[in-house]
Amino acid sequence: MRLSSSTTLLTGERKAWAGNESEQQQRKNLSHPRWFTVQGNTPFQGYHRRHRRKVASQPRLLMHYYSKVFNPPRIIFILRSFKLGGAERQAVLLANHFHSTGAFHVEVVAFEKGRAVPALLPSSITTSLIHLGGRRRLGRLLGTVGLTRHLRRRRGDILLPFTDWPNKAVGAVWPLTGAKACIWNQRDEGLEITGRFMEHRALKQVSWFVANSRSGKDFLSSRMRVDPAQISVISNCVLPLKPKNDRDHWRSRLAINPKTFVVTMVASLSRFKDHGTLLKAWPMVQEKYPDSVLLLAGRDGDRHSQVRETCSRLKSVHLLGEVLDIGGLLAASDTLVHSSFLEGTPNAVLEAMAAGLPVVATDIPGTRIAMGSGNRWLIPSRNSELLANTLLVLSGDPVLRRHVGTENRLRTLREFSPAVVSHSWLELFHPLLNNLRPQPGDGRD
């Protein structure tokens, strides 16, 4: 079988994967029965055997061939909630990117209601909600059966659960869904270990493990006893967020002077985030710059009451709750602070860097990946005095803030764009779709 009928379909999208070749060379490659050229002038050899074609070694070529000749592989993202957190935002970025390539059919499933995630997905990506039942054993059993039936009906080829509970729930039942692979996504340094049956079953059954930082990989290998050769490190990706409202609108809404120095932290109010150190440092900042303002954005967690109580005793601190227009909030800010105990690669840090903001963050492995090892704006954990002094340096020097922000934006373009990160995912999908063992990757610092 020659690709005469498929060539027309392929040529419409050739610019997405044919690199810098001339149009004449692209047509030659598409019409030739034995050779293809993808990204630059790299040749790939294949052969015809009745109605099948085998393409060697390159996942991107395989995905484009599948998408045009056969039904595209189906990827199902499984989230704990449709509310927006760091892991959910990362799932949205990957889902949108894979969908935009046309090489995959993408769906998103969640266990809890929310409006933020569906609002960030195009209407062509199907979303659905699964209720897993209550805390009683019978409710959990019925919920697990319902999850299995739902995923089986969706006929996914690759299941991508995000965060702790979806990893365990989907990992425990995925062999019954008809999928070809299930990938455990470790999005933090290990926040919840139960030691229960479902956790052990999931760890034993999943096809592969992905961590977004080396500390996450270390957690999986040391605490979860996962074979390190079965773990890939793939960093988070990021795109600049488009503001719904501009800087002036946000500052007017919050009654903030246009020239006021504004510090923002975007993180859930949970025990894994260190709001306490930032709130302890804030009076030192205000002592020198009394007009400065601190904005705390993020959904309520298990520490929201303590954080609210502390904020009530401080001046110029705004608790914003869950914010959908993160791009607008960052545009209204001068510096982002990320104070945390445990992280994978924090999305809030990457998004602020992509927006051209200077970032001051706790010196932990995940933020080192995002900002680079040895970055002068990384602060030791729980050091409120040094955090305050660092903010004072930035508050008094707008030129320095612009310089640091520009460096941050360029770093995200080089290291964390979806085009760069997705290549690592494609190298993982390729063997899994063909029942082969992937090669582990160590990521970068």
BAPAZA-449789 format. One record per residue (C-alpha): x, y, z; residue number from 1. Coordinates in nm, 4 decimals, decimal comma. Example, Ala and Ser with C-alpha at 12.3 -4.5 7.8 and 13.67 -1.06 7.14 Angstrom:
# BAPAZA-449789
[[1,2300 -0,4500 0,7800] 1]
[[1,3670 -0,1060 0,7140] 2]
This chain:
# BAPAZA-449789
[[0,0000 0,0000 0,0000] 1]
[[0,1427 0,3370 -0,1011] 2]
[[0,0475 0,6510 0,0867] 3]
[[-0,1096 0,8250 -0,2111] 4]
[[-0,4424 0,8712 -0,0330] 5]
[[-0,2749 0,9602 0,2952] 6]
[[-0,0211 1,1962 0,1436] 7]
[[-0,2894 1,4591 0,0903] 8]
[[-0,3806 1,4410 0,4563] 9]
[[-0,0203 1,4596 0,5677] 10]
[[0,0850 1,7506 0,3504] 11]
[[-0,1711 1,9770 0,5150] 12]
[[0,0229 1,9494 0,8413] 13]
[[0,3753 1,8955 0,7149] 14]
[[0,5023 2,2294 0,8462] 15]
[[0,4280 2,1193 1,2024] 16]
[[0,6852 1,8415 1,1859] 17]
[[0,9046 1,8815 0,8804] 18]
[[1,1517 2,1291 1,0306] 19]
[[1,3260 2,3682 0,7912] 20]
[[1,3072 2,1628 0,4749] 21]
[[1,2029 2,3168 0,1480] 22]
[[0,8507 2,2468 0,0278] 23]
[[0,9875 2,0509 -0,2685] 24]
[[1,1915 1,8238 -0,0386] 25]
[[0,8907 1,7732 0,1895] 26]
[[0,6780 1,6556 -0,1018] 27]
[[0,9537 1,4219 -0,2109] 28]
[[0,9767 1,2674 0,1328] 29]
[[0,6014 1,2295 0,1664] 30]
[[0,5660 1,0576 -0,1700] 31]
[[0,8623 0,8236 -0,1290] 32]
[[0,7550 0,4792 -0,0017] 33]
[[1,0658 0,4051 0,2091] 34]
[[1,2024 0,7273 0,3590] 35]
[[1,0643 1,0124 0,5656] 36]
[[1,2376 1,3251 0,6923] 37]
[[1,1404 1,4875 1,0219] 38]
[[1,2831 1,7995 1,1887] 39]
[[1,5913 1,8943 0,9952] 40]
[[1,7176 1,6338 0,7493] 41]
[[1,7111 1,3211 0,9636] 42]
[[1,6006 1,0161 0,7601] 43]
[[1,3844 0,7355 0,8954] 44]
[[1,3377 0,4086 0,7139] 45]
[[1,0196 0,2083 0,7142] 46]
[[0,8604 -0,0654 0,5113] 47]
[[0,5171 -0,1733 0,3893] 48]
[[0,3708 -0,5075 0,4722] 49]
[[0,0191 -0,5410 0,3386] 50]
[[-0,1857 -0,2778 0,5265] 51]
[[0,0708 -0,2021 0,7967] 52]
[[0,3721 0,0227 0,8118] 53]
[[0,6497 0,0021 1,0685] 54]
[[0,8386 0,3224 1,1457] 55]
[[1,1596 0,2943 1,3434] 56]
[[1,2914 0,4805 1,6466] 57]
[[1,1322 0,8268 1,6300] 58]
[[0,8191 0,8875 1,8386] 59]
[[0,7184 1,2102 1,6656] 60]
[[0,7017 1,0441 1,3236] 61]
[[0,5067 0,7545 1,4712] 62]
[[0,2496 0,9891 1,6265] 63]
[[0,1959 1,1802 1,3018] 64]
[[0,1615 0,8596 1,1064] 65]
[[-0,0953 0,7253 1,3544] 66]
[[-0,2897 1,0516 1,3533] 67]
[[-0,3308 1,0588 0,9748] 68]
[[-0,3639 0,6938 0,8760] 69]
[[-0,5232 0,5271 1,1800] 70]
[[-0,7301 0,6487 1,4735] 71]
[[-0,5063 0,8645 1,6932] 72]
[[-0,3952 0,7267 2,0296] 73]
[[-0,6337 0,8242 2,3086] 74]
[[-0,4871 0,9919 2,6191] 75]
[[-0,7017 1,0331 2,9293] 76]
[[-0,5883 1,2721 3,2028] 77]
[[-0,7326 1,1855 3,5459] 78]
[[-0,7402 1,4620 3,8082] 79]
[[-0,8547 1,4735 4,1662] 80]
[[-1,0532 1,7918 4,1090] 81]
[[-1,1584 2,0339 3,8376] 82]
[[-1,0483 2,3138 4,0714] 83]
[[-0,7219 2,4703 3,9669] 84]
[[-0,3996 2,3902 4,1476] 85]
[[-0,0418 2,3489 4,0297] 86]
[[-0,0798 1,9869 3,9179] 87]
[[-0,4128 2,0598 3,7500] 88]
[[-0,2640 2,3541 3,5605] 89]
[[0,0181 2,1295 3,4405] 90]
[[-0,2342 1,8729 3,3199] 91]
[[-0,4191 2,1495 3,1324] 92]
[[-0,0998 2,2636 2,9580] 93]
[[-0,0102 1,9104 2,8483] 94]
[[-0,3665 1,8255 2,7441] 95]
[[-0,3948 2,1412 2,5341] 96]
[[-0,0545 2,0860 2,3742] 97]
[[-0,1132 1,7211 2,2819] 98]
[[-0,4589 1,8071 2,1519] 99]
[[-0,3247 2,0937 1,9404] 100]
[[-0,0778 1,8662 1,7618] 101]
[[-0,3643 1,6602 1,6211] 102]
[[-0,1690 1,3439 1,6994] 103]
[[-0,3845 1,2421 1,9986] 104]
[[-0,7435 1,2258 2,1080] 105]
[[-0,7446 1,3856 2,4552] 106]
[[-0,9978 1,3616 2,7397] 107]
[[-0,9903 1,4890 3,0983] 108]
[[-1,1613 1,3185 3,3924] 109]
[[-1,1882 1,4397 3,7540] 110]
[[-1,3199 1,3041 4,0845] 111]
[[-1,4454 1,6379 4,2233] 112]
[[-1,6390 1,9285 4,0761] 113]
[[-1,4863 2,2597 3,9743] 114]
[[-1,5120 2,5241 3,7020] 115]
[[-1,1524 2,6381 3,6568] 116]
[[-1,0061 2,3431 3,4653] 117]
[[-1,2888 2,3024 3,2086] 118]
[[-1,2732 2,6784 3,1452] 119]
[[-0,9104 2,6441 3,0329] 120]
[[-0,9771 2,3561 2,7926] 121]
[[-1,1168 2,3879 2,4388] 122]
[[-1,4654 2,2521 2,3827] 123]
[[-1,3197 1,9794 2,1587] 124]
[[-1,1587 1,8144 2,4659] 125]
[[-1,4181 1,5993 2,6433] 126]
[[-1,4424 1,6392 3,0214] 127]
[[-1,6289 1,4104 3,2614] 128]
[[-1,6814 1,3691 3,6347] 129]
[[-1,6582 1,0431 3,8310] 130]
[[-1,7824 1,0105 4,1894] 131]
[[-1,5685 0,7640 4,3842] 132]
[[-1,8077 0,7177 4,6756] 133]
[[-1,7692 0,7916 5,0459] 134]
[[-1,5182 0,6829 5,3065] 135]
[[-1,6931 0,3570 5,3921] 136]
[[-1,5593 0,0374 5,2420] 137]
[[-1,8712 -0,0359 5,0359] 138]
[[-1,8770 0,3177 4,8968] 139]
[[-1,5102 0,2992 4,7982] 140]
[[-1,5666 -0,0395 4,6350] 141]
[[-1,8603 0,0847 4,4296] 142]
[[-1,6650 0,3954 4,3364] 143]
[[-1,3723 0,1857 4,2178] 144]
[[-1,6029 -0,0289 4,0060] 145]
[[-1,7569 0,2848 3,8571] 146]
[[-1,4123 0,4279 3,7778] 147]
[[-1,3098 0,1072 3,6039] 148]
[[-1,6266 0,0959 3,3937] 149]
[[-1,5994 0,4617 3,2998] 150]
[[-1,2378 0,4340 3,1850] 151]
[[-1,3144 0,1162 2,9963] 152]
[[-1,5966 0,2901 2,8077] 153]
[[-1,3631 0,5764 2,7172] 154]
[[-1,1208 0,3272 2,5545] 155]
[[-0,8063 0,5174 2,6445] 156]
[[-0,4681 0,3972 2,5222] 157]
[[-0,2631 0,5875 2,7814] 158]
[[-0,3937 0,6840 3,1252] 159]
[[-0,2246 0,9824 3,2917] 160]
[[-0,3386 1,0254 3,6533] 161]
[[-0,2113 1,3375 3,8312] 162]
[[-0,1405 1,3680 4,2056] 163]
[[-0,1583 1,1145 4,4838] 164]
[[-0,5150 0,9833 4,4940] 165]
[[-0,5689 0,9506 4,1161] 166]
[[-0,2302 0,7743 4,0902] 167]
[[-0,3423 0,5121 4,3406] 168]
[[-0,7035 0,4741 4,2286] 169]
[[-0,6290 0,4488 3,8566] 170]
[[-0,3074 0,2510 3,9036] 171]
[[-0,4944 -0,0147 4,1000] 172]
[[-0,7591 -0,0816 3,8338] 173]
[[-0,6081 0,0183 3,5003] 174]
[[-0,5378 -0,3398 3,3718] 175]
[[-0,9171 -0,3879 3,3672] 176]
[[-0,9793 -0,0785 3,1525] 177]
[[-0,8293 -0,2053 2,8268] 178]
[[-0,5646 0,0678 2,8203] 179]
[[-0,2139 -0,0028 2,6926] 180]
[[-0,0343 0,1888 2,9667] 181]
[[-0,0815 0,3821 3,2891] 182]
[[0,1825 0,6334 3,4018] 183]
[[0,2163 0,7313 3,7674] 184]
[[0,2786 1,1083 3,7882] 185]
[[0,4701 1,2128 4,0997] 186]
[[0,4050 1,5870 4,1173] 187]
[[0,5733 1,6552 4,4533] 188]
[[0,8432 1,5231 4,6852] 189]
[[0,6062 1,2783 4,8486] 190]
[[0,3346 1,4256 5,0620] 191]
[[0,1041 1,1359 5,1377] 192]
[[0,1923 0,7735 5,2101] 193]
[[-0,0824 0,5426 5,3325] 194]
[[0,0694 0,1946 5,3025] 195]
[[-0,2734 0,0590 5,2138] 196]
[[-0,3635 -0,2174 4,9714] 197]
[[-0,4635 0,0131 4,6849] 198]
[[-0,1325 0,1998 4,7069] 199]
[[0,0736 -0,1220 4,6952] 200]
[[-0,1360 -0,2606 4,4102] 201]
[[-0,0977 0,0578 4,2052] 202]
[[0,2789 0,0732 4,2599] 203]
[[0,3091 -0,2861 4,1453] 204]
[[0,0895 -0,2530 3,8352] 205]
[[0,1539 0,0841 3,6708] 206]
[[0,3515 0,0769 3,3472] 207]
[[0,5943 0,3564 3,4279] 208]
[[0,6669 0,6385 3,6711] 209]
[[0,7282 1,0060 3,5967] 210]
[[0,8542 1,2602 3,8498] 211]
[[0,8836 1,6302 3,7771] 212]
[[1,1975 1,6664 3,9905] 213]
[[1,4867 1,4513 4,1033] 214]
[[1,3665 1,4772 4,4610] 215]
[[1,0396 1,3202 4,3451] 216]
[[1,2352 1,0400 4,1839] 217]
[[1,4361 0,9913 4,5041] 218]
[[1,1107 0,9711 4,7006] 219]
[[0,9684 0,7054 4,4701] 220]
[[1,2833 0,4940 4,4846] 221]
[[1,3591 0,5286 4,8574] 222]
[[1,0171 0,5565 5,0208] 223]
[[0,7957 0,3770 4,7686] 224]
[[1,0650 0,1223 4,6739] 225]
[[1,0225 0,1760 4,3011] 226]
[[1,3043 0,0577 4,0747] 227]
[[1,4949 0,3749 3,9712] 228]
[[1,5324 0,2283 3,6212] 229]
[[1,1528 0,2518 3,5904] 230]
[[1,1358 0,6269 3,6635] 231]
[[1,1713 0,9166 3,4197] 232]
[[1,2219 1,2770 3,5293] 233]
[[1,0267 1,5188 3,3103] 234]
[[1,0125 1,8825 3,4145] 235]
[[0,6927 2,0838 3,4126] 236]
[[0,6218 2,3007 3,1106] 237]
[[0,4901 2,6547 3,1098] 238]
[[0,3402 2,9128 2,8778] 239]
[[0,2964 3,2835 2,9539] 240]
[[-0,0535 3,3303 3,0918] 241]
[[-0,2721 3,5720 2,9000] 242]
[[-0,4225 3,8263 3,1423] 243]
[[-0,7980 3,8676 3,1367] 244]
[[-0,7576 4,2062 3,3030] 245]
[[-0,4546 4,4320 3,2858] 246]
[[-0,2306 4,5733 3,5591] 247]
[[-0,4298 4,8943 3,6017] 248]
[[-0,7601 4,7065 3,6363] 249]
[[-0,6240 4,4758 3,9072] 250]
[[-0,4624 4,7571 4,1040] 251]
[[-0,7749 4,9700 4,0792] 252]
[[-0,9884 4,6778 4,1948] 253]
[[-0,7662 4,6243 4,5013] 254]
[[-0,7233 4,9983 4,5658] 255]
[[-0,3469 4,9808 4,5163] 256]
[[-0,1472 5,2814 4,3987] 257]
[[0,0175 5,2308 4,0551] 258]
[[0,3633 5,2953 4,2032] 259]
[[0,3251 5,0705 4,5087] 260]
[[0,5601 4,7727 4,5436] 261]
[[0,3425 4,4574 4,5263] 262]
[[0,4588 4,1115 4,6344] 263]
[[0,2453 3,8087 4,5437] 264]
[[0,2406 3,4449 4,6511] 265]
[[0,0266 3,1960 4,4587] 266]
[[-0,0177 2,8730 4,6575] 267]
[[-0,2891 2,6779 4,8339] 268]
[[-0,3214 2,7442 5,2076] 269]
[[-0,1971 2,3992 5,3047] 270]
[[0,0579 2,2495 5,5422] 271]
[[0,2987 2,1902 5,2549] 272]
[[0,3327 2,5648 5,1852] 273]
[[0,5263 2,7923 5,4182] 274]
[[0,3075 3,1019 5,4408] 275]
[[0,4247 3,1453 5,7988] 276]
[[0,7796 3,2464 5,7060] 277]
[[0,6558 3,5024 5,4530] 278]
[[0,4061 3,6512 5,6977] 279]
[[0,6791 3,6729 5,9615] 280]
[[0,9072 3,8548 5,7152] 281]
[[0,6410 4,0968 5,5930] 282]
[[0,6489 4,3422 5,8885] 283]
[[1,0244 4,3873 5,8278] 284]
[[0,9513 4,4845 5,4667] 285]
[[0,6760 4,7227 5,5707] 286]
[[0,8986 4,8863 5,8271] 287]
[[1,1074 5,0339 5,5447] 288]
[[0,8380 5,0506 5,2758] 289]
[[0,5077 5,1028 5,4616] 290]
[[0,3064 5,1366 5,1386] 291]
[[0,4066 4,7934 5,0062] 292]
[[0,1309 4,5341 4,9588] 293]
[[0,1265 4,1538 4,9907] 294]
[[-0,1230 3,9472 4,7864] 295]
[[-0,1928 3,5840 4,8791] 296]
[[-0,3796 3,3862 4,6138] 297]
[[-0,4756 3,0197 4,6369] 298]
[[-0,7589 2,7931 4,7356] 299]
[[-0,8256 2,7104 5,1001] 300]
[[-0,6443 2,4116 5,2463] 301]
[[-0,5871 2,2628 5,5894] 302]
[[-0,4032 2,5774 5,7092] 303]
[[-0,6456 2,8437 5,5897] 304]
[[-0,7735 2,9328 5,9375] 305]
[[-0,4212 2,9876 6,0767] 306]
[[-0,3162 3,1930 5,7748] 307]
[[-0,6298 3,4069 5,7918] 308]
[[-0,5815 3,4718 6,1606] 309]
[[-0,2200 3,5811 6,1087] 310]
[[-0,3142 3,8062 5,8154] 311]
[[-0,5795 3,9801 6,0235] 312]
[[-0,3051 4,1150 6,2490] 313]
[[-0,0914 4,2512 5,9618] 314]
[[-0,1260 4,5591 5,7456] 315]
[[-0,1623 4,5632 5,3682] 316]
[[-0,2126 4,1871 5,3243] 317]
[[-0,4898 4,0780 5,0860] 318]
[[-0,6251 3,7212 5,0907] 319]
[[-0,7682 3,6685 4,7424] 320]
[[-0,8742 3,3041 4,7557] 321]
[[-0,8732 3,1028 4,4329] 322]
[[-0,7910 3,3313 4,1398] 323]
[[-0,8705 3,2335 3,7813] 324]
[[-0,6961 3,5312 3,6213] 325]
[[-0,3449 3,4417 3,7358] 326]
[[-0,1988 3,6171 3,4320] 327]
[[-0,3655 3,9433 3,5319] 328]
[[-0,2576 3,9019 3,8940] 329]
[[0,1051 3,8521 3,7899] 330]
[[0,0844 4,1572 3,5623] 331]
[[-0,0232 4,3624 3,8638] 332]
[[0,2680 4,2307 4,0744] 333]
[[0,6313 4,3384 4,1007] 334]
[[0,7777 4,0238 4,2603] 335]
[[0,6606 3,6704 4,3284] 336]
[[0,7498 3,4873 4,6501] 337]
[[0,7225 3,1111 4,6754] 338]
[[0,7760 2,9932 5,0319] 339]
[[0,7286 2,6180 5,0621] 340]
[[0,8418 2,3058 5,2460] 341]
[[0,7927 2,0460 4,9712] 342]
[[0,7593 2,0868 4,5951] 343]
[[0,8048 1,9136 4,2669] 344]
[[0,8735 2,1826 4,0080] 345]
[[0,6331 2,4595 4,1180] 346]
[[0,4057 2,5914 3,8457] 347]
[[0,3619 2,9225 4,0254] 348]
[[0,7358 2,9881 3,9991] 349]
[[0,7504 2,8941 3,6297] 350]
[[0,4452 3,1073 3,5470] 351]
[[0,5919 3,4116 3,7210] 352]
[[0,9234 3,3584 3,5412] 353]
[[0,7419 3,3294 3,2076] 354]
[[0,5644 3,6571 3,2872] 355]
[[0,9001 3,8283 3,3342] 356]
[[0,8818 3,8685 3,7123] 357]
[[1,1676 3,8287 3,9604] 358]
[[1,1069 3,5318 4,1900] 359]
[[1,2233 3,4813 4,5496] 360]
[[1,1753 3,1205 4,6580] 361]
[[1,2673 2,8664 4,9227] 362]
[[1,5836 2,6761 4,8314] 363]
[[1,4473 2,3241 4,7779] 364]
[[1,5150 2,0807 4,4888] 365]
[[1,2015 2,1701 4,2905] 366]
[[1,2696 2,5436 4,2871] 367]
[[1,6348 2,4793 4,1989] 368]
[[1,5185 2,3024 3,8838] 369]
[[1,2947 2,5940 3,7931] 370]
[[1,5339 2,8784 3,8752] 371]
[[1,8718 2,7087 3,8344] 372]
[[2,1185 2,5862 4,0964] 373]
[[2,3078 2,8660 4,2701] 374]
[[2,0442 3,1287 4,1937] 375]
[[2,0934 3,4220 4,4324] 376]
[[1,7188 3,4561 4,4874] 377]
[[1,6865 3,1126 4,6503] 378]
[[1,6437 3,1489 5,0283] 379]
[[1,7051 2,8818 5,2962] 380]
[[1,3892 2,7374 5,4482] 381]
[[1,2276 2,9220 5,7426] 382]
[[1,4726 3,2154 5,7235] 383]
[[1,2302 3,5062 5,7511] 384]
[[1,5003 3,7688 5,8077] 385]
[[1,6916 3,6801 5,4907] 386]
[[1,3642 3,6645 5,2983] 387]
[[1,2759 4,0154 5,4153] 388]
[[1,6199 4,1516 5,3262] 389]
[[1,5996 3,9980 4,9778] 390]
[[1,2594 4,1565 4,9172] 391]
[[1,3983 4,4900 5,0332] 392]
[[1,6761 4,4674 4,7743] 393]
[[1,4229 4,4166 4,4964] 394]
[[1,1725 4,6694 4,6260] 395]
[[1,4217 4,9540 4,6037] 396]
[[1,5595 4,8752 4,2569] 397]
[[1,3127 4,8659 3,9628] 398]
[[1,5980 4,8278 3,7111] 399]
[[1,7219 4,5160 3,8919] 400]
[[1,3684 4,3759 3,8937] 401]
[[1,3392 4,4202 3,5157] 402]
[[1,6794 4,2605 3,4569] 403]
[[1,6034 3,9550 3,6737] 404]
[[1,2569 3,9220 3,5204] 405]
[[1,4002 3,9209 3,1673] 406]
[[1,6494 3,6488 3,2591] 407]
[[1,3687 3,4413 3,4093] 408]
[[1,1520 3,4747 3,0988] 409]
[[1,4343 3,3657 2,8675] 410]
[[1,5086 3,0651 3,0884] 411]
[[1,1502 2,9403 3,0627] 412]
[[1,1611 2,9707 2,6840] 413]
[[1,4813 2,7661 2,6666] 414]
[[1,4030 2,4993 2,9206] 415]
[[1,0306 2,4706 2,9936] 416]
[[0,8237 2,5447 2,6842] 417]
[[0,5673 2,2739 2,5901] 418]
[[0,7563 2,2112 2,2649] 419]
[[1,0710 2,1236 2,4618] 420]
[[0,9061 1,9217 2,7391] 421]
[[0,6640 1,7323 2,5129] 422]
[[0,9531 1,5633 2,3335] 423]
[[1,0350 1,3765 2,6557] 424]
[[0,6727 1,2636 2,6837] 425]
[[0,6668 1,1445 2,3225] 426]
[[0,9813 0,9393 2,3818] 427]
[[0,7936 0,7777 2,6690] 428]
[[0,4667 0,7198 2,4807] 429]
[[0,6312 0,5607 2,1783] 430]
[[0,7545 0,2384 2,3450] 431]
[[0,4531 0,2118 2,5770] 432]
[[0,2137 0,2153 2,2808] 433]
[[0,4196 -0,0653 2,1265] 434]
[[0,4535 -0,2750 2,4440] 435]
[[0,8213 -0,1872 2,4814] 436]
[[1,0182 -0,0672 2,7832] 437]
[[1,1016 0,3063 2,7821] 438]
[[1,4441 0,4424 2,8681] 439]
[[1,4570 0,6285 3,2008] 440]
[[1,5474 0,9980 3,1870] 441]
[[1,7117 1,2020 3,4598] 442]
[[1,5836 1,5469 3,3664] 443]
[[1,7997 1,8552 3,4266] 444]
[[1,8965 2,0894 3,7054] 445]
